[in-house]
């Protein structure tokens, strides 16, 4: 499986607490504009997120975002 979970961080993440779970089993991350992302899960659920990528933990299937204002 190659999908990842998307987390929103509020402080520096650690191994036990990567942040608030935003969307599970994400298959597609598509930029829609400056700091605007469309996320699609393997179940077809779509969400948009305004933020920037903080880090990716590919072995753990985690992508961490920081929220931003438009």
Secondary structure, DSSP 8 states (H G I E B T S, - for coil): ---EEEEEESS---SS---EEEEEEEEEEEEEETTEEEEEETTS-EEEEEEEEEEEETTTTEEEEEE---
